[in-house]
């Protein structure tokens, strides 16, 4: 059995080495991206492990005052640097409804950009996915809140 912590440490060291190799490192980074980023920063690797374990690590909103709910489906808001200012209203709406979510900047990840573009059904960034299915952007989140669909999608019936 492979020790995942040790493997992740080696993968993170490999990622750091890519940054120190200059032009050759940039070429190798493109190959790394094409292979699904086996070498990655330690934070990204930790996020992957948390996702595999069914946890959320990033921006989440605690729900201490409300009655216990079912476990929330994963809510991910994908964005890039040029669309970062547009995530503020989405964060506000999700926070107001105490929906746990994760922000994921896909600026430097061409493979993730292609996957989001493929799965987003034409919605522009920032785009919200719930349990792997696209919800949409700010307007769609607002409409889902108004109809009660957001809670249904995140927490089930």
ABEGO torsion letter per residue (X at the ends): XBBAAAAAAAAAAAAAAAAAAEAAAAAAAAAAAAAGGABBBAAAAAAAAAAAAGBBABBBBBBAABBBBBBBBBBBBBBBAAAAAAAAAAAAAAAAAGBBBBBBBAAABAAAAAAAAAAAGGBBOBBBBBGGBBAEBAAAAAAAAAAGAAAAAAAEX
